[in-house]
Amino acid sequence: MQTENLLKIVQDVLDERKGQRITTLDVKDKTSFTDYMVLVTGTSDRHLKSLCDYVSEKVKENGFKPLGIEGALGSDWVLLDLGDVIVHAMTAQAREFYQLEKLWSVDRPKEAGQVAG
């Protein structure tokens, strides 16, 4: 339940702060390091940074502790690590280039001995 509350805060703040194309990927079954990835497009490097700063501020107010932030002014991609939720704030060009939605929609490879199909 705590992860869902964190995710809701993230989504609400990004929407309030005019984040574009907000997409939430459930990656619980694909990775062990997080449950959700939230992708958002910003209009400039300053917008990307401010989106992540506002999210970080709001989650702290609600008792969650951000683990780290990567990227700064001049970056076309800012990553905010909240543990169970990771925010990827990207310019439209970076989002188109890296295509994280496509990357994370690929199914996990079959385990040895399993038959594909």
Secondary structure in CASP SS format (residue, H / E / C, confidence):
PFRMAT SS
TARGET T0000
AUTHOR 0000-0000-0000
METHOD secondary structure of the structure
MODEL  1
M C 1.00
Q H 1.00
T H 1.00
E H 1.00
N H 1.00
L H 1.00
L H 1.00
K H 1.00
I H 1.00
V H 1.00
Q H 1.00
D H 1.00
V H 1.00
L H 1.00
D H 1.00
E H 1.00
R C 1.00
K C 1.00
G C 1.00
Q E 1.00
R E 1.00
I E 1.00
T E 1.00
T E 1.00
L E 1.00
D E 1.00
V C 1.00
K C 1.00
D C 1.00
K C 1.00
T C 1.00
S C 1.00
F C 1.00
T C 1.00
D C 1.00
Y E 1.00
M E 1.00
V E 1.00
L E 1.00
V E 1.00
T E 1.00
G C 1.00
T C 1.00
S C 1.00
D H 1.00
R H 1.00
H H 1.00
L H 1.00
K H 1.00
S H 1.00
L H 1.00
C H 1.00
D H 1.00
Y H 1.00
V H 1.00
S H 1.00
E H 1.00
K H 1.00
V H 1.00
K H 1.00
E H 1.00
N C 1.00
G C 1.00
F C 1.00
K C 1.00
P C 1.00
L C 1.00
G E 1.00
I E 1.00
E E 1.00
G C 1.00
A C 1.00
L C 1.00
G C 1.00
S C 1.00
D C 1.00
W E 1.00
V E 1.00
L E 1.00
L E 1.00
D E 1.00
L C 1.00
G C 1.00
D C 1.00
V E 1.00
I E 1.00
V E 1.00
H E 1.00
A E 1.00
M E 1.00
T C 1.00
A H 1.00
Q H 1.00
A H 1.00
R H 1.00
E H 1.00
F H 1.00
Y H 1.00
Q C 1.00
L H 1.00
E H 1.00
K H 1.00
L H 1.00
W H 1.00
S H 1.00
V C 1.00
D C 1.00
R C 1.00
P C 1.00
K C 1.00
E C 1.00
A C 1.00
G C 1.00
Q C 1.00
V C 1.00
A C 1.00
G C 1.00
END
